[in-house]
Amino acid sequence: MKTGLGGAALLALGTTASLLIGRDPVSDREVVLRAVIPAILDGALPDAEPQRSAAVSAALNDTLVALNGLAPETQRELAQLFALLAFAPLRRVLAGVPVDWSKASVAEVSEFLRSWRSHRLGLLQGAYHGLHELVIGPWYAQPAHWDAIGYSGPP
């Protein structure tokens, strides 16, 4: 219970701090998602440029559409998460990523995601699962990606 309260307090503190310095929620989510998408979809994205960049941009668009279709409360919670992760000091503490998201390698972002997936705080595990599902769902909803998972389409 103490851990949960500590996590909630950290979330509230970070959210308040990020709001006080005038964060842009649209920019925050796009910066974080542009780093997270290649890590979550590692192995599913094309290796060669410019196809890789185009696939990341398409995945970002699909993810934003999915995000906009979520319940308002869920959108607010995700906006708080993106604000926390986009705020450099909290990104370093919470995610362990010392560089800006735009400069983070897929390996650095993957390590952050792995650490949250198995973190002792349920709050961070939930955040990991939320990010993962937010990216994976729209990606594999596209018929062009079904072959990769052996899905032949609806009967």
Backbone bond lengths (Angstrom), bond angles and torsions (degrees), N, CA, C in turn:
res aa  C-N    CA-C-N  psi(-1)  N-CA   C-N-CA  omega(-1)  CA-C   N-CA-C  phi
1 M - - - 1.446 - - 1.534 110.15 -
2 K 1.338 116.10 -39.89 1.465 119.47 178.35 1.524 110.63 -61.40
3 T 1.335 115.61 -40.51 1.459 119.97 179.90 1.515 110.65 -62.47
4 G 1.333 116.13 -44.17 1.465 120.41 178.95 1.512 112.00 -62.03
5 L 1.327 116.26 -42.83 1.463 120.31 178.71 1.525 110.71 -66.17
6 G 1.328 115.69 -39.09 1.466 119.23 177.93 1.519 111.39 -62.83
7 G 1.332 115.73 -42.78 1.461 120.11 178.09 1.517 111.76 -63.89
8 A 1.323 116.31 -42.45 1.467 120.33 178.47 1.527 110.77 -63.71
9 A 1.335 116.00 -40.32 1.469 119.75 178.75 1.522 110.65 -64.89
10 L 1.335 116.72 -41.42 1.455 120.59 178.52 1.520 110.53 -63.68
11 L 1.319 116.73 -42.54 1.460 121.01 177.95 1.524 110.77 -61.17
12 A 1.315 116.81 -45.99 1.471 120.96 179.84 1.521 110.94 -63.94
13 L 1.338 116.70 -42.72 1.464 120.84 179.65 1.514 110.79 -63.30
14 G 1.327 115.87 -46.75 1.462 119.82 -179.72 1.508 112.27 -64.01
15 T 1.300 117.12 -42.53 1.460 121.24 179.24 1.513 110.80 -62.70
16 T 1.315 116.06 -45.03 1.461 120.23 178.97 1.520 110.49 -62.41
17 A 1.324 116.69 -45.72 1.465 120.35 -179.98 1.526 110.87 -61.06
18 S 1.334 116.48 -43.85 1.456 118.56 -178.34 1.523 111.60 -67.54
19 L 1.325 117.78 -35.23 1.460 120.23 177.70 1.527 111.16 -68.64
20 L 1.325 116.09 -35.64 1.462 119.70 -179.02 1.519 112.38 -65.95
21 I 1.308 117.13 -27.92 1.458 118.11 -179.28 1.527 112.06 -96.56
22 G 1.325 116.47 12.14 1.465 120.95 171.47 1.518 114.62 73.07
23 R 1.306 118.66 48.07 1.463 122.55 178.81 1.530 109.75 -65.37
24 D 1.308 115.33 149.78 1.464 122.58 174.93 1.524 107.43 -101.92
25 P 1.352 117.77 107.70 1.466 119.61 -174.36 1.531 114.18 -61.29
26 V 1.317 118.06 -33.46 1.466 120.77 179.37 1.528 109.78 -67.83
27 S 1.309 115.83 -45.99 1.464 120.26 178.75 1.525 111.04 -64.56
28 D 1.334 116.90 -43.14 1.464 121.00 -179.79 1.519 111.27 -57.17
29 R 1.317 117.06 -48.67 1.467 118.68 -176.32 1.518 111.32 -67.55
30 E 1.325 117.80 -36.65 1.467 119.51 -179.48 1.525 111.66 -70.07
31 V 1.324 117.40 -39.85 1.463 120.65 178.66 1.525 110.45 -63.15
32 V 1.320 116.35 -46.17 1.468 120.56 -179.43 1.526 110.13 -67.01
33 L 1.311 117.55 -46.70 1.467 120.15 -178.05 1.527 112.36 -64.61
34 R 1.325 118.20 -35.76 1.478 120.26 177.80 1.525 110.92 -62.57
35 A 1.328 117.82 -27.64 1.469 121.00 176.63 1.523 111.28 -85.88
36 V 1.325 116.90 -37.98 1.465 121.75 -174.28 1.533 111.78 -76.05
37 I 1.310 117.90 -37.98 1.468 121.26 -176.06 1.533 112.29 -57.21
38 P 1.343 119.86 -49.85 1.470 117.83 179.41 1.530 113.77 -62.85
39 A 1.312 117.59 -29.00 1.464 120.11 178.40 1.522 111.05 -74.29
40 I 1.322 117.05 -42.83 1.467 120.64 -179.92 1.529 110.54 -69.29
41 L 1.312 116.60 -38.16 1.463 120.73 -178.03 1.526 112.83 -95.99
42 D 1.316 116.42 17.27 1.463 121.20 -179.86 1.533 109.23 -55.73
43 G 1.290 116.63 127.06 1.460 121.57 -177.75 1.518 112.68 96.42
44 A 1.321 117.68 -23.34 1.467 121.20 179.27 1.529 111.38 -96.61
45 L 1.332 116.12 -20.84 1.465 120.49 -178.78 1.529 110.43 -84.65
46 P 1.336 117.20 151.67 1.470 119.30 174.55 1.529 110.13 -60.76
47 D 1.319 116.58 148.60 1.467 120.67 179.24 1.520 111.96 -81.42
48 A 1.318 117.17 -34.96 1.463 122.06 -172.70 1.527 111.60 -85.30
49 E 1.320 113.99 144.26 1.461 120.96 171.27 1.519 107.57 -86.43
50 P 1.291 122.36 149.85 1.457 130.50 3.03 1.525 113.53 -87.74
51 Q 1.359 117.31 1.03 1.460 120.09 -178.86 1.532 111.43 -61.23
52 R 1.332 117.04 -37.39 1.465 120.28 -179.34 1.532 110.35 -63.60
53 S 1.323 116.68 -48.37 1.472 120.49 179.36 1.527 111.16 -61.41
54 A 1.321 115.98 -39.72 1.466 120.00 179.07 1.532 110.51 -65.13
55 A 1.335 116.71 -39.43 1.469 120.25 179.52 1.528 111.00 -67.89
56 V 1.331 117.04 -38.98 1.474 120.25 177.49 1.522 109.72 -64.92
57 S 1.332 117.33 -42.11 1.468 120.53 178.57 1.525 111.12 -64.06
58 A 1.327 117.27 -40.86 1.466 120.24 178.11 1.525 110.28 -65.65
59 A 1.332 116.94 -41.02 1.472 120.82 178.53 1.524 110.16 -64.38
60 L 1.340 116.59 -39.11 1.463 120.17 177.56 1.521 110.19 -62.51
61 N 1.330 117.19 -46.44 1.473 120.72 177.86 1.519 111.27 -57.65
62 D 1.332 116.92 -48.44 1.467 121.23 -179.25 1.523 111.14 -63.03
63 T 1.330 116.48 -39.07 1.469 121.12 179.08 1.526 110.63 -65.53
64 L 1.327 116.98 -41.29 1.467 120.14 178.99 1.526 111.14 -66.04
65 V 1.327 117.21 -37.65 1.469 120.40 176.28 1.524 109.33 -62.17
66 A 1.340 116.17 -45.34 1.467 120.13 179.05 1.523 110.79 -62.96
67 L 1.316 116.80 -42.14 1.464 121.37 179.76 1.522 110.60 -60.77
68 N 1.317 116.46 -42.53 1.467 120.37 -179.73 1.524 112.95 -67.61
69 G 1.333 117.10 -17.81 1.459 121.09 178.21 1.524 113.52 -89.51
70 L 1.335 116.83 -3.75 1.462 120.70 -179.91 1.521 110.93 -77.60
71 A 1.318 115.75 162.76 1.462 121.52 176.72 1.530 109.79 -59.70
72 P 1.322 118.08 146.29 1.469 121.25 -178.62 1.533 113.49 -52.93
73 E 1.322 118.27 -40.41 1.464 120.49 -179.93 1.527 111.04 -64.38
74 T 1.315 116.97 -40.04 1.466 121.13 178.22 1.522 110.00 -66.40
75 Q 1.328 116.65 -39.63 1.462 120.15 176.66 1.524 111.08 -61.35
76 R 1.340 116.96 -40.57 1.473 120.86 178.75 1.529 110.46 -64.75
77 E 1.324 116.72 -42.79 1.464 119.94 179.51 1.524 111.00 -63.38
78 L 1.325 116.61 -42.22 1.460 119.60 178.30 1.526 111.17 -67.36
79 A 1.324 117.73 -36.51 1.468 120.56 176.35 1.528 110.25 -61.38
80 Q 1.332 116.84 -38.87 1.463 120.52 176.30 1.526 110.83 -64.26
81 L 1.314 116.29 -43.12 1.459 120.34 178.67 1.528 110.94 -61.56
82 F 1.325 116.75 -46.19 1.467 120.09 179.51 1.529 111.19 -64.05
83 A 1.329 117.34 -38.44 1.467 120.44 177.91 1.524 110.42 -63.09
84 L 1.328 116.84 -43.45 1.465 120.50 178.18 1.514 111.09 -61.60
85 L 1.320 116.54 -46.79 1.461 119.96 -176.89 1.524 112.69 -71.15
86 A 1.320 117.65 -27.88 1.460 120.60 -179.77 1.526 112.33 -80.41
87 F 1.308 117.11 -20.92 1.472 122.02 -179.16 1.534 107.54 -79.16
88 A 1.331 117.02 113.58 1.473 122.88 -169.28 1.531 114.77 -49.31
89 P 1.336 119.97 -50.68 1.471 117.76 -178.76 1.530 113.03 -61.59
90 L 1.321 116.91 -38.58 1.463 119.68 179.58 1.526 111.56 -75.47
91 R 1.325 117.32 -31.27 1.470 120.65 174.89 1.526 109.55 -59.77
92 R 1.319 115.44 -43.05 1.476 119.89 179.92 1.526 111.05 -65.13
93 V 1.336 116.92 -43.77 1.466 120.92 -176.41 1.530 111.12 -74.97
94 L 1.324 117.74 -49.28 1.463 121.02 -173.70 1.526 113.55 -78.97
95 A 1.338 116.51 -39.01 1.463 119.90 -175.14 1.520 112.56 -103.36
96 G 1.330 117.41 -17.96 1.458 119.70 -178.14 1.522 112.77 71.70
97 V 1.327 116.77 21.30 1.469 121.18 179.51 1.525 107.18 -102.79
98 P 1.335 117.47 109.11 1.464 120.24 -173.41 1.525 115.50 -78.14
99 V 1.326 117.70 -16.57 1.466 121.04 -177.00 1.525 110.15 -107.84
100 D 1.330 116.06 164.27 1.465 120.41 175.44 1.527 109.18 -56.26
101 W 1.320 116.11 150.41 1.456 120.07 -179.67 1.521 111.38 -56.13
102 S 1.317 117.82 -37.32 1.468 120.47 -177.90 1.526 112.22 -66.20
103 K 1.325 117.30 -18.77 1.467 121.81 -179.75 1.526 112.54 -106.82
104 A 1.316 117.54 -4.28 1.461 121.40 -178.40 1.524 110.20 -72.99
105 S 1.322 115.86 138.44 1.465 120.40 177.53 1.522 109.85 -79.58
106 V 1.319 115.52 162.51 1.463 120.85 176.31 1.531 108.71 -59.74
107 A 1.324 117.37 -38.33 1.473 120.94 179.70 1.529 111.10 -63.08
108 E 1.338 118.25 -42.66 1.469 121.06 179.17 1.536 111.01 -64.02
109 V 1.317 116.10 -44.22 1.465 120.08 -179.07 1.530 109.93 -68.89
110 S 1.320 117.18 -39.30 1.471 120.83 177.57 1.518 111.11 -61.68
111 E 1.328 116.93 -39.78 1.467 120.42 178.63 1.525 110.50 -64.93
112 F 1.322 116.94 -42.15 1.466 120.42 176.09 1.522 110.39 -59.23
113 L 1.325 117.68 -46.03 1.459 121.41 -179.32 1.534 111.26 -64.17
114 R 1.339 116.64 -42.27 1.470 120.01 177.89 1.523 110.76 -60.72
115 S 1.329 116.06 -41.30 1.470 119.02 -178.25 1.524 111.17 -66.12
116 W 1.319 118.20 -37.10 1.460 120.90 178.49 1.525 111.47 -73.38
117 R 1.334 117.09 -33.75 1.469 120.15 -179.09 1.524 111.32 -60.19
118 S 1.327 116.66 -35.37 1.469 119.78 -177.44 1.531 112.45 -114.88
119 H 1.316 117.69 19.74 1.467 121.84 -177.59 1.525 110.88 -66.32
120 R 1.317 116.17 150.44 1.472 119.97 179.31 1.525 112.12 -71.18
121 L 1.326 117.79 -21.99 1.468 120.96 176.77 1.530 109.76 -84.83
122 G 1.306 115.62 119.54 1.458 120.46 178.37 1.524 112.67 -58.97
123 L 1.316 116.48 -30.59 1.463 121.34 179.09 1.531 111.02 -59.51
124 L 1.335 116.58 -43.98 1.465 120.12 -179.95 1.527 110.97 -74.06
125 Q 1.324 117.34 -35.05 1.467 119.44 174.60 1.522 110.12 -61.59
126 G 1.324 116.48 -43.48 1.461 120.91 178.07 1.517 111.74 -62.68
127 A 1.326 116.86 -39.51 1.463 120.94 178.26 1.534 110.24 -64.39
128 Y 1.340 115.93 -41.74 1.467 119.39 176.95 1.533 110.14 -59.06
129 H 1.321 116.72 -50.78 1.465 120.58 -177.25 1.530 111.21 -62.25
130 G 1.332 116.57 -37.41 1.460 120.04 176.72 1.521 111.93 -62.17
131 L 1.339 117.03 -46.81 1.465 120.91 178.40 1.525 110.60 -62.96
132 H 1.313 115.57 -45.71 1.463 120.66 -178.07 1.527 111.42 -59.19
133 E 1.320 116.27 -50.23 1.466 120.21 -178.61 1.524 111.90 -67.09
134 L 1.328 116.26 -34.16 1.459 120.77 179.74 1.530 111.04 -63.60
135 V 1.324 117.76 -31.64 1.465 122.00 -179.40 1.529 111.44 -91.10
136 I 1.330 116.77 -47.66 1.467 121.28 -175.27 1.536 112.41 -64.77
137 G 1.324 116.90 -42.39 1.464 120.51 -177.30 1.520 113.16 -56.21
138 P 1.327 117.83 -57.32 1.471 118.91 -179.60 1.533 113.04 -63.82
139 W 1.337 116.92 -33.31 1.472 119.76 -179.23 1.535 110.35 -62.45
140 Y 1.334 115.93 -51.49 1.463 119.37 -176.60 1.529 113.07 -84.63
141 A 1.308 117.78 0.39 1.460 120.64 170.94 1.532 110.32 -78.17
142 Q 1.324 116.19 -15.68 1.459 121.03 -179.71 1.533 110.14 -82.66
143 P 1.338 118.48 123.84 1.467 120.71 -179.23 1.533 114.18 -53.62
144 A 1.315 117.55 -29.05 1.472 120.61 -179.66 1.529 112.27 -63.88
145 H 1.329 118.51 -19.52 1.460 121.59 -177.11 1.525 113.28 -103.41
146 W 1.318 117.43 1.01 1.459 120.72 -176.33 1.524 113.03 -67.16
147 D 1.330 117.66 -37.99 1.475 120.32 -178.71 1.531 111.42 -57.01
148 A 1.313 116.57 -36.37 1.466 121.16 -177.27 1.522 112.57 -61.13
149 I 1.349 116.45 -25.10 1.463 119.50 -179.58 1.526 112.46 -112.19
150 G 1.346 115.37 10.75 1.449 119.70 176.45 1.519 114.93 73.79
151 Y 1.311 116.73 21.31 1.465 121.06 -179.99 1.526 108.18 -96.44
152 S 1.303 117.01 123.89 1.461 120.38 -177.36 1.531 112.81 -92.02
153 G 1.302 117.25 0.00 1.457 121.04 179.43 1.504 112.07 106.30
154 P 1.304 116.45 174.55 1.469 119.97 -178.69 1.526 111.24 -64.89
155 P 1.326 115.24 149.40 1.480 118.35 -179.95 1.522 111.55 -66.38
